[in-house]
Amino acid sequence: MNKKLLPMLEAADALPFLFVGSGISKRYLEIPTWFDLVKEIAMDTYGDEYKFEAIRREAEKSFNPDTDYNKYMSKLVDLVEKDLENIWITDDKFAHNRKKYSEEYLKKHTSVIKIEIAELIKKYENIIEEKKDEFEMLKAISKKSISGVITTNYDELMEKVFDFEVYESQQELIFHAKYNVGEVYKIHGSVNNPSTIMINSNDYKEIEEKNKYIASKLLTIFIEHPIIFLGYSMQDEDILHILEDIQISLSEEQLKNVAERMFFIEWNETKESAEIGTLSINFSNGRSITVTKIELDDYSELYSILAENKAKYPVKMLRYMKEDIYNLVLTNDPKGKMLLSLPNEEMSKDEIKDVEFVYGFGVIELAKRGYSSPTPPEVYRDILLDDANYIPEAFLTQTLPQLSKIYGKMPGYKYFKNANTSTKNFITQKGLLEEHFIHFKTQSILKRPHRYHSVEEVIANEKNLQKQLQALETLTEEEIDIDHFQDVLVGLFKEHQNIFATRKVSEYTPTVGAAMRRLVRELDYLKYKS
């Protein structure tokens, strides 16, 4: 399999998307089938297997489960749903969920069977023991080898694997901007939002009506990425309907190219090693495609091959980069500046491949300084005057660690507030910013007389600069009005603009400089941490 699959993945212009079905949730979480989930809820409803059998036969009169499985199951859901609601609002056995989901039921008018389905699926949260090693291999490939995930599953398994942005419903997928990288599309809803779960007849009518819109949203992914189907049978109606609508928009040549990068992974417990073949899919308009089919029992071999096909940068970081660029183009803000660091034109092709790129927005001041890191006085000035436009990610990952090593604690919450999640995690792990206000108070400060209880009191009673600063240092978090505090510090800075300078060029004593810096760090904490 390695010799055939890996070259096909490497030849593609982008990393693969996974299209994940219920078989994967069953494999790792042992989540029951759609039928078994409905049966379990029906038994809570009726407490009688004969009653459920009667309901099942009634659904079968309308639709043959062998030929119209989705319609049969959604009809079965309708029948159970009607009886469940009659007892759900009063029966003690549902009291806990009534209380937990009162807003869902009373304000969102969410169907009670969707609430019960969500709660039932949430119980299956632990990876089964015998599949843990295989599951860890899947998690290991997530950062650099998978571009995104499309799934019809309601559960949170994919969130356990991929630290991606999650779209929980068809509505989100249709109406929100998406970037086709670092994202999970839950096209049939999520247990985290029961109202989004698509399971009854009305939902499946909506699926049929919106399939063309969903297909149009997924079209770019199918054209640009290899698609790997996991956990579906070859006859799955959901997949066939989506493929039917996608192929309508493609030329014969495009359809052929898409088919060459589609891989159906079929579990077969009789296979000791992976076996590669082909699968033909026919469409209602007379067209057909032949895709790669891979039969296997152990998914480890597949995950090992996917892990070999890596992007240079983590997928999550690429998603943030794409989002920033998209927002810049979308807003067309003439104030927004883009800084690109480009390789020397004389570099060889191999050298260019190894170049690390830095990008950012609102960085004109940084460009004027020739990309040099800001100095401590410049950082303190920016906290007070907000006029430097430093790139949050660059400042926090490069400047702050360097300055902290030399000068000790520095302010940084102003930049932390606007940074992306990965940068925030980096700073939190490094412990570069004070976590609590009390940490700004040294033992000598705590021993000082606590004469004043507001910024106003200090300024009204102390006229000497050093005494003002030392008195302000004794104020507690609750005693500081942030706006007045900032006005005072800005006023002091404008009056004493050399106060942050080094000893060699500053006329102020080390005590005065240290106090002013500490107070600006306090302001940074109070104003921006929340």
BAKOL-693381 format. One record per residue (C-alpha): x, y, z; residue in three letters. Coordinates in nm, 4 decimals. Layout:
<pts>
- X_Y_Z_ALA;
...
</pts>
This chain:
<pts>
- 0.0000_0.0000_0.0000_MET;
- 0.2854_0.2379_0.0806_ASN;
- 0.4300_0.2224_-0.2720_LYS;
- 0.0975_0.3131_-0.4315_LYS;
- -0.0790_0.5431_-0.1854_LEU;
- 0.2093_0.7643_-0.0675_LEU;
- 0.3176_0.8773_-0.4193_PRO;
- -0.0459_0.9657_-0.4975_MET;
- -0.0694_1.1769_-0.1823_LEU;
- 0.2679_1.3439_-0.2431_GLU;
- 0.1692_1.4275_-0.6004_ALA;
- -0.1388_1.6191_-0.4846_ALA;
- -0.1201_1.9962_-0.4417_ASP;
- -0.2614_1.9830_-0.0884_ALA;
- -0.2930_1.7647_0.2192_LEU;
- -0.5849_1.5195_0.2323_PRO;
- -0.9256_1.5738_0.3900_PHE;
- -1.0822_1.2921_0.5889_LEU;
- -1.4507_1.2161_0.5297_PHE;
- -1.5486_1.0302_0.8479_VAL;
- -1.8537_0.8121_0.9056_GLY;
- -2.0127_0.6196_1.1910_SER;
- -1.7847_0.3177_1.1479_GLY;
- -1.4946_0.5149_1.2945_ILE;
- -1.6952_0.6186_1.6017_SER;
- -1.7994_0.2573_1.6485_LYS;
- -1.4384_0.1421_1.6084_ARG;
- -1.2894_0.3690_1.8740_TYR;
- -1.5820_0.4571_2.1037_LEU;
- -1.8185_0.1614_2.0459_GLU;
- -2.1045_0.4026_1.9767_ILE;
- -2.4103_0.1952_1.8748_PRO;
- -2.5606_0.2058_1.5278_THR;
- -2.8344_0.4544_1.4420_TRP;
- -3.0929_0.1767_1.4830_PHE;
- -2.9577_0.0665_1.8213_ASP;
- -2.9504_0.4249_1.9530_LEU;
- -3.3154_0.4744_1.8584_VAL;
- -3.4057_0.1363_2.0058_LYS;
- -3.2429_0.2263_2.3384_GLU;
- -3.4408_0.5502_2.3577_ILE;
- -3.7571_0.3647_2.2546_ALA;
- -3.7099_0.1184_2.5393_MET;
- -3.6859_0.4142_2.7805_ASP;
- -4.0025_0.5479_2.6236_THR;
- -4.2114_0.2300_2.6175_TYR;
- -4.0315_-0.0033_2.8571_GLY;
- -4.1671_-0.2727_2.6292_ASP;
- -3.9836_-0.4508_2.3456_GLU;
- -4.3148_-0.5590_2.1876_TYR;
- -4.4246_-0.1975_2.1562_LYS;
- -4.0953_-0.1077_1.9886_PHE;
- -4.1335_-0.3999_1.7474_GLU;
- -4.4784_-0.2737_1.6534_ALA;
- -4.3367_0.0734_1.5874_ILE;
- -4.0519_-0.0760_1.3827_ARG;
- -4.2988_-0.2697_1.1658_ARG;
- -4.5040_0.0432_1.1125_GLU;
- -4.1966_0.2261_0.9831_ALA;
- -4.1163_-0.0697_0.7593_GLU;
- -4.4579_-0.0417_0.5962_LYS;
- -4.3566_0.3027_0.4676_SER;
- -3.9955_0.2322_0.3658_PHE;
- -3.7846_-0.0746_0.2971_ASN;
- -3.4731_-0.0568_0.5194_PRO;
- -3.2725_-0.2468_0.2567_ASP;
- -3.3358_0.0057_-0.0203_THR;
- -3.4347_0.3295_0.1624_ASP;
- -3.2465_0.3060_0.4892_TYR;
- -3.2322_0.6786_0.5675_ASN;
- -3.6038_0.7286_0.5033_LYS;
- -3.6876_0.4165_0.7019_TYR;
- -3.4777_0.5278_0.9995_MET;
- -3.6023_0.8870_0.9962_SER;
- -3.9602_0.7519_0.9888_LYS;
- -3.8798_0.5282_1.2869_LEU;
- -3.7392_0.8328_1.4681_VAL;
- -4.0618_1.0253_1.3954_ASP;
- -4.2745_0.7533_1.5513_LEU;
- -4.0627_0.7228_1.8671_VAL;
- -4.0223_1.0991_1.8906_GLU;
- -4.3978_1.1579_1.9094_LYS;
- -4.4473_0.9080_2.1935_ASP;
- -4.1350_1.0210_2.3789_LEU;
- -4.2453_1.3834_2.3968_GLU;
- -4.5737_1.2835_2.5610_ASN;
- -4.3923_1.1422_2.8631_ILE;
- -4.0609_1.3369_2.8562_TRP;
- -4.2127_1.6532_3.0014_ILE;
- -4.3539_1.4768_3.3096_THR;
- -4.1829_1.1415_3.3704_ASP;
- -3.9293_1.1370_3.6542_ASP;
- -3.6834_0.9277_3.4534_LYS;
- -3.6227_1.2306_3.2282_PHE;
- -3.6135_1.4902_3.5096_ALA;
- -3.2358_1.5363_3.4924_HIS;
- -3.2343_1.6059_3.1182_ASN;
- -3.5409_1.8313_3.1467_ARG;
- -3.3513_2.0501_3.3907_LYS;
- -3.0231_2.0368_3.1982_LYS;
- -3.1839_2.1171_2.8630_TYR;
- -3.4692_2.3437_2.9710_SER;
- -3.3454_2.6272_2.7494_GLU;
- -3.3031_2.3917_2.4538_GLU;
- -3.6612_2.2717_2.4895_TYR;
- -3.8390_2.5901_2.5964_LEU;
- -3.6530_2.8532_2.3935_LYS;
- -3.4958_2.6689_2.1006_LYS;
- -3.7873_2.4244_2.0735_HIS;
- -3.5423_2.1401_2.0256_THR;
- -3.6917_1.7960_1.9720_SER;
- -3.6679_1.5791_2.2837_VAL;
- -3.5346_1.2829_2.0887_ILE;
- -3.2393_1.4970_1.9756_LYS;
- -3.1706_1.5844_2.3380_ILE;
- -3.1827_1.2186_2.4397_GLU;
- -2.9676_1.1136_2.1424_ILE;
- -2.7070_1.3754_2.2368_ALA;
- -2.6989_1.2618_2.6000_GLU;
- -2.6792_0.8962_2.5029_LEU;
- -2.3878_0.9485_2.2621_ILE;
- -2.1974_1.1593_2.5178_LYS;
- -2.1767_0.8543_2.7439_LYS;
- -1.9413_0.6944_2.4933_TYR;
- -1.6401_0.9152_2.5575_GLU;
- -1.3557_0.6717_2.6309_ASN;
- -1.1431_0.5087_2.3623_ILE;
- -1.1772_0.1311_2.3903_ILE;
- -0.8684_-0.0337_2.5331_GLU;
- -0.7722_-0.2590_2.2409_GLU;
- -0.7793_0.0337_1.9948_LYS;
- -0.5850_0.2902_2.1996_LYS;
- -0.2514_0.2365_2.0217_ASP;
- -0.4138_0.2658_1.6806_GLU;
- -0.6061_0.5761_1.7916_PHE;
- -0.2842_0.7398_1.9153_GLU;
- -0.1382_0.6887_1.5674_MET;
- -0.4357_0.8749_1.4229_LEU;
- -0.3815_1.1619_1.6687_LYS;
- -0.0122_1.1728_1.5810_ALA;
- -0.0796_1.2541_1.2157_ILE;
- -0.3210_1.5381_1.2874_SER;
- -0.0843_1.8350_1.3133_LYS;
- 0.0925_1.8269_0.9752_LYS;
- -0.0649_1.5557_0.7620_SER;
- -0.4407_1.6209_0.7500_ILE;
- -0.5867_1.9439_0.6134_SER;
- -0.9368_1.9010_0.7571_GLY;
- -1.2296_1.6728_0.8342_VAL;
- -1.5829_1.6336_0.7016_ILE;
- -1.8096_1.4116_0.9092_THR;
- -2.1735_1.3073_0.9338_THR;
- -2.1174_1.1918_1.2944_ASN;
- -2.2687_1.3788_1.5896_TYR;
- -2.0089_1.2715_1.8488_ASP;
- -1.6900_1.4523_1.9550_GLU;
- -1.4348_1.1945_1.8430_LEU;
- -1.2854_1.4204_1.5759_MET;
- -1.2446_1.6977_1.8318_GLU;
- -1.0374_1.4524_2.0390_LYS;
- -0.8103_1.3967_1.7397_VAL;
- -0.7879_1.7365_1.5731_PHE;
- -0.7357_2.0699_1.7466_ASP;
- -0.9171_2.2426_1.4592_PHE;
- -1.1942_2.4996_1.4262_GLU;
- -1.5305_2.3180_1.4384_VAL;
- -1.8413_2.3990_1.2330_TYR;
- -2.1256_2.2244_1.4165_GLU;
- -2.4048_2.2459_1.1609_SER;
- -2.4985_2.2877_0.7970_GLN;
- -2.5998_2.6467_0.8750_GLN;
- -2.2490_2.7315_0.9954_GLU;
- -2.0926_2.5643_0.6951_LEU;
- -2.3144_2.7526_0.4504_ILE;
- -2.3113_3.0994_0.6052_PHE;
- -1.9740_3.1325_0.7781_HIS;
- -1.6379_3.1953_0.6133_ALA;
- -1.4314_2.8810_0.5894_LYS;
- -1.0709_2.8356_0.4855_TYR;
- -1.0509_2.4656_0.3914_ASN;
- -0.7605_2.4091_0.6281_VAL;
- -0.7560_2.3244_0.9976_GLY;
- -1.1349_2.2822_1.0165_GLU;
- -1.3904_2.0128_1.1052_VAL;
- -1.7263_2.0256_0.9236_TYR;
- -2.0019_1.8375_1.1122_LYS;
- -2.2589_1.8445_0.8359_ILE;
- -2.5290_1.6521_1.0286_HIS;
- -2.4922_1.8332_1.3601_GLY;
- -2.3225_1.7916_1.6962_SER;
- -2.4045_1.6565_2.0423_VAL;
- -2.2784_1.9893_2.1772_ASN;
- -2.5779_2.1591_2.0173_ASN;
- -2.8713_1.9125_2.0060_PRO;
- -3.0845_2.1428_1.7906_SER;
- -2.8353_2.0923_1.5045_THR;
- -2.8708_1.7124_1.5026_ILE;
- -3.0331_1.5974_1.1789_MET;
- -3.2174_1.2728_1.2432_ILE;
- -3.5929_1.2867_1.1748_ASN;
- -3.7943_1.3085_0.8516_SER;
- -3.8067_1.6869_0.8478_ASN;
- -3.4297_1.6991_0.8928_ASP;
- -3.3749_1.4619_0.6007_TYR;
- -3.6045_1.6686_0.3824_LYS;
- -3.3849_1.9654_0.4720_GLU;
- -3.0733_1.7625_0.3908_ILE;
- -3.2131_1.6840_0.0469_GLU;
- -3.3025_2.0501_-0.0101_GLU;
- -2.9631_2.1778_0.1039_LYS;
- -2.7441_1.9039_-0.0421_ASN;
- -2.6642_2.1156_-0.3463_LYS;
- -2.5586_2.4077_-0.1232_TYR;
- -2.3454_2.1765_0.0904_ILE;
- -2.1965_2.0198_-0.2223_ALA;
- -2.1067_2.3646_-0.3565_SER;
- -1.9318_2.4472_-0.0283_LYS;
- -1.7384_2.1196_-0.0417_LEU;
- -1.6627_2.1393_-0.4126_LEU;
- -1.3334_2.3281_-0.3734_THR;
- -1.2148_2.0723_-0.1191_ILE;
- -1.2863_1.7835_-0.3566_PHE;
- -1.1091_1.9592_-0.6432_ILE;
- -0.8000_2.0627_-0.4472_GLU;
- -0.7509_1.7849_-0.1907_HIS;
- -0.7270_1.4062_-0.1800_PRO;
- -1.0359_1.2737_-0.0006_ILE;
- -1.0081_0.9708_0.2263_ILE;
- -1.3399_0.8110_0.3267_PHE;
- -1.3293_0.6324_0.6625_LEU;
- -1.6118_0.4509_0.8395_GLY;
- -1.8611_0.4381_0.5511_TYR;
- -2.0011_0.1495_0.3530_SER;
- -1.9798_0.1680_-0.0224_MET;
- -2.3595_0.2044_-0.0401_GLN;
- -2.3941_0.4851_0.2145_ASP;
- -2.6720_0.7160_0.0962_GLU;
- -2.5248_1.0293_0.2541_ASP;
- -2.2001_0.9941_0.0620_ILE;
- -2.3641_0.8944_-0.2645_LEU;
- -2.5991_1.1954_-0.2549_HIS;
- -2.3129_1.4384_-0.1917_ILE;
- -2.1012_1.2854_-0.4692_LEU;
- -2.4029_1.2974_-0.7011_GLU;
- -2.4397_1.6722_-0.6485_ASP;
- -2.0662_1.7437_-0.6690_ILE;
- -2.0145_1.5641_-0.9994_GLN;
- -2.2849_1.7738_-1.1684_ILE;
- -2.0626_2.0820_-1.1350_SER;
- -1.7519_1.9146_-1.2798_LEU;
- -1.6330_1.8660_-1.6357_SER;
- -1.5337_1.5152_-1.7441_GLU;
- -1.1658_1.6024_-1.6969_GLU;
- -1.2223_1.7520_-1.3527_GLN;
- -1.4322_1.4528_-1.2483_LEU;
- -1.1545_1.2192_-1.3570_LYS;
- -0.8939_1.4166_-1.1593_ASN;
- -1.1136_1.4172_-0.8489_VAL;
- -1.1749_1.0414_-0.8775_ALA;
- -0.8005_0.9738_-0.8938_GLU;
- -0.7607_1.1329_-0.5510_ARG;
- -1.0536_0.9630_-0.3772_MET;
- -0.9840_0.6700_-0.1466_PHE;
- -1.2547_0.4544_0.0151_PHE;
- -1.1182_0.2713_0.3179_ILE;
- -1.3290_-0.0380_0.3894_GLU;
- -1.2855_-0.2420_0.7056_TRP;
- -1.2529_-0.6134_0.6376_ASN;
- -1.1573_-0.8353_0.9290_GLU;
- -1.0448_-1.1149_0.6949_THR;
- -0.7571_-0.9063_0.5534_LYS;
- -0.4233_-0.9738_0.7228_GLU;
- -0.2687_-0.6856_0.5263_SER;
- -0.4133_-0.3975_0.3280_ALA;
- -0.5442_-0.4813_-0.0176_GLU;
- -0.5813_-0.2122_-0.2850_ILE;
- -0.8418_-0.2321_-0.5595_GLY;
- -1.0946_-0.0115_-0.7349_THR;
- -1.4576_0.0814_-0.6872_LEU;
- -1.7000_0.2117_-0.9497_SER;
- -1.9672_0.4652_-0.8563_ILE;
- -2.2520_0.5310_-1.0981_ASN;
- -2.4591_0.8488_-1.1099_PHE;
- -2.8154_0.9138_-1.2212_SER;
- -2.7067_1.1184_-1.5239_ASN;
- -2.5183_0.8242_-1.6732_GLY;
- -2.1727_0.9310_-1.5581_ARG;
- -1.9497_0.7178_-1.3386_SER;
- -1.6167_0.7314_-1.1613_ILE;
- -1.3634_0.4708_-1.0567_THR;
- -1.1938_0.5387_-0.7246_VAL;
- -0.9335_0.3592_-0.5166_THR;
- -1.0673_0.1124_-0.2618_LYS;
- -0.8489_-0.0087_0.0230_ILE;
- -0.9627_-0.3042_0.2329_GLU;
- -0.7944_-0.3584_0.5691_LEU;
- -0.8472_-0.4815_0.9213_ASP;
- -0.5795_-0.2764_1.1004_ASP;
- -0.5766_0.0986_1.0294_TYR;
- -0.2214_0.1432_1.1634_SER;
- -0.0690_0.0866_0.8210_GLU;
- -0.2863_0.3595_0.6686_LEU;
- -0.2028_0.6065_0.9471_TYR;
- 0.1702_0.5357_0.9084_SER;
- 0.1539_0.6251_0.5391_ILE;
- -0.0462_0.9420_0.6055_LEU;
- 0.2123_1.0460_0.8660_ALA;
- 0.4883_1.0352_0.6040_GLU;
- 0.3114_1.2971_0.3917_ASN;
- 0.3661_1.6181_0.5895_LYS;
- 0.3262_1.9898_0.5384_ALA;
- 0.6194_2.2143_0.6292_LYS;
- 0.4112_2.4037_0.8861_TYR;
- 0.1476_2.2838_1.1331_PRO;
- -0.1990_2.2838_0.9751_VAL;
- -0.3436_2.4916_1.2593_LYS;
- -0.0878_2.7663_1.1957_MET;
- -0.1654_2.7624_0.8231_LEU;
- -0.5321_2.8113_0.9084_ARG;
- -0.4554_3.1236_1.1143_TYR;
- -0.2389_3.2613_0.8334_MET;
- -0.5127_3.2039_0.5779_LYS;
- -0.7749_3.3627_0.8046_GLU;
- -0.5610_3.6748_0.8534_ASP;
- -0.5030_3.7163_0.4818_ILE;
- -0.8710_3.6530_0.4058_TYR;
- -0.9802_3.9171_0.6573_ASN;
- -0.7342_4.1710_0.5175_LEU;
- -0.8688_4.1218_0.1650_VAL;
- -1.2314_4.1131_0.2808_LEU;
- -1.2152_4.4363_0.4815_THR;
- -0.9992_4.6163_0.2234_ASN;
- -0.8703_4.8313_0.5093_ASP;
- -0.6102_5.0778_0.3750_PRO;
- -0.4709_5.1109_0.7285_LYS;
- -0.3873_4.7414_0.7417_GLY;
- -0.0264_4.6770_0.6405_LYS;
- 0.1247_4.3490_0.5321_MET;
- 0.4933_4.2789_0.5903_LEU;
- 0.6510_4.0027_0.3836_LEU;
- 1.0064_3.8785_0.4317_SER;
- 1.1133_3.7410_0.0939_LEU;
- 1.4200_3.5242_0.0160_PRO;
- 1.7158_3.6591_-0.1789_ASN;
- 1.6588_3.6146_-0.5525_GLU;
- 2.0032_3.4531_-0.5867_GLU;
- 1.9176_3.1685_-0.3500_MET;
- 1.9046_2.8219_-0.5007_SER;
- 1.5778_2.6327_-0.5347_LYS;
- 1.6737_2.3993_-0.2497_ASP;
- 1.7715_2.6931_-0.0253_GLU;
- 1.4406_2.8688_-0.0904_ILE;
- 1.2553_2.5550_0.0241_LYS;
- 1.4217_2.5884_0.3657_ASP;
- 1.3330_2.9551_0.4158_VAL;
- 1.1162_3.0364_0.7177_GLU;
- 0.8627_3.3138_0.6459_PHE;
- 0.7349_3.5724_0.8927_VAL;
- 0.4163_3.7656_0.8160_TYR;
- 0.1924_4.0104_0.9965_GLY;
- -0.0511_4.2985_0.9761_PHE;
- -0.0419_4.6549_1.1095_GLY;
- 0.3370_4.6494_1.1258_VAL;
- 0.4471_4.9618_0.9400_ILE;
- 0.6373_5.0899_1.2442_GLU;
- 0.8219_4.7603_1.2681_LEU;
- 0.9173_4.7865_0.9011_ALA;
- 1.0526_5.1389_0.9525_LYS;
- 1.2863_5.0079_1.2201_ARG;
- 1.4249_4.7444_0.9874_GLY;
- 1.2550_4.4517_1.1646_TYR;
- 1.4513_4.5105_1.4877_SER;
- 1.2906_4.4048_1.8134_SER;
- 1.1454_4.6866_2.0255_PRO;
- 1.3431_4.8008_2.3286_THR;
- 1.1966_4.7993_2.6826_PRO;
- 1.1287_5.1776_2.6775_PRO;
- 0.9427_5.1354_2.3475_GLU;
- 0.7302_4.8543_2.4923_VAL;
- 0.6379_5.0522_2.8046_TYR;
- 0.5559_5.3556_2.5892_ARG;
- 0.3241_5.1436_2.3703_ASP;
- 0.1355_5.0123_2.6745_ILE;
- 0.0617_5.3717_2.7704_LEU;
- 0.0092_5.5376_2.4310_LEU;
- -0.0935_5.2432_2.2105_ASP;
- 0.0862_5.3765_1.9032_ASP;
- 0.3420_5.1137_1.7976_ALA;
- 0.1332_4.8469_1.6142_ASN;
- 0.3528_4.5523_1.7101_TYR;
- 0.2538_4.2128_1.5688_ILE;
- 0.1112_4.0213_1.8696_PRO;
- 0.2468_3.6812_1.7598_GLU;
- 0.5946_3.8129_1.6734_ALA;
- 0.6165_4.0189_1.9925_PHE;
- 0.5059_3.7355_2.2211_LEU;
- 0.7078_3.4532_2.0655_THR;
- 1.0262_3.6469_1.9867_GLN;
- 1.0566_3.9855_2.1611_THR;
- 0.9024_3.9043_2.4997_LEU;
- 1.1150_3.5924_2.5724_PRO;
- 1.4340_3.7783_2.4751_GLN;
- 1.3603_4.0912_2.6803_LEU;
- 1.2433_3.8857_2.9802_SER;
- 1.5763_3.7024_2.9949_LYS;
- 1.7656_4.0309_3.0109_ILE;
- 1.5336_4.2690_3.1951_TYR;
- 1.3069_4.0408_3.3964_GLY;
- 0.9272_4.0659_3.3887_LYS;
- 0.7829_4.2718_3.1035_MET;
- 0.4261_4.3812_3.0165_PRO;
- 0.2535_4.1800_2.7452_GLY;
- -0.1198_4.1310_2.8042_TYR;
- -0.1927_4.4077_2.5503_LYS;
- -0.0520_4.1781_2.2802_TYR;
- -0.1677_3.8533_2.4418_PHE;
- -0.5308_3.9667_2.4179_LYS;
- -0.5161_3.9822_2.0357_ASN;
- -0.2887_3.6830_1.9738_ALA;
- -0.3978_3.3513_1.8245_ASN;
- -0.4618_3.0470_2.0418_THR;
- -0.1304_2.8712_1.9758_SER;
- 0.0667_3.1816_2.0759_THR;
- -0.1413_3.2219_2.3926_LYS;
- -0.0696_2.8587_2.4819_ASN;
- 0.3039_2.9189_2.4277_PHE;
- 0.3101_3.2219_2.6593_ILE;
- 0.0997_3.0487_2.9251_THR;
- 0.3283_2.7439_2.9259_GLN;
- 0.6380_2.9643_2.9505_LYS;
- 0.4902_3.1666_3.2388_GLY;
- 0.6187_3.4935_3.0931_LEU;
- 0.3312_3.7083_3.2239_LEU;
- 0.2168_3.7557_3.5829_GLU;
- -0.0898_3.5402_3.6579_GLU;
- -0.2155_3.7316_3.9639_HIS;
- -0.2110_4.0977_4.0678_PHE;
- -0.0520_4.0191_4.4046_ILE;
- 0.2604_3.8996_4.2216_HIS;
- 0.3434_4.2614_4.1393_PHE;
- 0.3845_4.3380_4.5095_LYS;
- 0.7322_4.2734_4.6491_THR;
- 0.7884_4.2190_5.0208_GLN;
- 0.9196_4.5726_5.0566_SER;
- 0.6015_4.7127_4.8968_ILE;
- 0.3808_4.5029_5.1221_LEU;
- 0.5648_4.6364_5.4285_LYS;
- 0.5039_5.0015_5.3359_ARG;
- 0.2301_5.1983_5.5146_PRO;
- -0.0976_5.1659_5.3246_HIS;
- -0.2123_5.5263_5.3667_ARG;
- -0.4220_5.5708_5.0538_TYR;
- -0.7063_5.3726_4.9032_HIS;
- -0.7481_5.5255_4.5570_SER;
- -0.5439_5.6825_4.2793_VAL;
- -0.7183_6.0141_4.3474_GLU;
- -0.6024_6.0136_4.7109_GLU;
- -0.2419_5.9517_4.6118_VAL;
- -0.2291_6.2319_4.3556_ILE;
- -0.4095_6.4737_4.5871_ALA;
- -0.1711_6.4167_4.8785_ASN;
- 0.1689_6.3327_4.7264_GLU;
- 0.3458_6.5863_4.5015_LYS;
- 0.6949_6.4354_4.4855_ASN;
- 0.7360_6.1945_4.1877_LEU;
- 0.9078_5.9166_4.3832_GLN;
- 0.6557_5.9338_4.6680_LYS;
- 0.3653_5.9327_4.4209_GLN;
- 0.4936_5.6200_4.2525_LEU;
- 0.5686_5.4399_4.5771_GLN;
- 0.2236_5.5216_4.7129_ALA;
- 0.0571_5.4020_4.3928_LEU;
- 0.2467_5.0733_4.4318_GLU;
- 0.0692_5.0062_4.7613_THR;
- -0.2821_5.0180_4.6096_LEU;
- -0.4701_4.6899_4.5827_THR;
- -0.6444_4.5702_4.2678_GLU;
- -0.9845_4.6709_4.4068_GLU;
- -0.8630_5.0238_4.4872_GLU;
- -0.7545_5.1098_4.1334_ILE;
- -0.9869_5.2738_3.8832_ASP;
- -0.8265_5.1610_3.5567_ILE;
- -0.9123_5.4661_3.3450_ASP;
- -0.7910_5.7150_3.6065_HIS;
- -0.4825_5.5001_3.6695_PHE;
- -0.3960_5.5090_3.2991_GLN;
- -0.4543_5.8858_3.2752_ASP;
- -0.2177_5.9436_3.5662_VAL;
- 0.0556_5.7183_3.4263_LEU;
- 0.0268_5.8700_3.0794_VAL;
- 0.0505_6.2181_3.2298_GLY;
- 0.3589_6.1226_3.4304_LEU;
- 0.5228_5.9711_3.1230_PHE;
- 0.4579_6.2788_2.9092_LYS;
- 0.6084_6.4921_3.1839_GLU;
- 0.9043_6.2586_3.2396_HIS;
- 0.9660_6.0994_2.8973_GLN;
- 1.3113_5.9699_2.9903_ASN;
- 1.1772_5.7713_3.2851_ILE;
- 1.2061_5.4310_3.1111_PHE;
- 1.5557_5.4932_2.9741_ALA;
- 1.8630_5.3055_3.0960_THR;
- 2.0658_5.4419_3.3862_ARG;
- 2.3315_5.5792_3.1512_LYS;
- 2.0938_5.8230_2.9825_VAL;
- 1.8230_5.8690_3.2474_SER;
- 1.8325_6.1396_3.5117_GLU;
- 1.5932_5.9360_3.7302_TYR;
- 1.7006_5.7082_4.0118_THR;
- 1.6748_5.3310_3.9680_PRO;
- 1.3995_5.3312_4.2317_THR;
- 1.1845_5.5728_4.0315_VAL;
- 1.2376_5.3847_3.7032_GLY;
- 1.1598_5.0481_3.8619_ALA;
- 0.8426_5.1804_4.0247_ALA;
- 0.7153_5.3337_3.7010_MET;
- 0.7813_5.0135_3.5085_ARG;
- 0.6011_4.8064_3.7715_ARG;
- 0.2983_5.0355_3.7614_LEU;
- 0.2798_5.0124_3.3812_VAL;
- 0.2915_4.6329_3.4098_ARG;
- 0.0038_4.6559_3.6593_GLU;
- -0.1915_4.8702_3.4119_LEU;
- -0.1213_4.6191_3.1351_ASP;
- -0.2546_4.3399_3.3596_TYR;
- -0.5647_4.5290_3.4769_LEU;
- -0.6670_4.6649_3.1377_LYS;
- -0.5961_4.3737_2.9068_TYR;
- -0.5883_4.0456_3.0989_LYS;
- -0.9661_4.0021_3.1089_SER;
</pts>
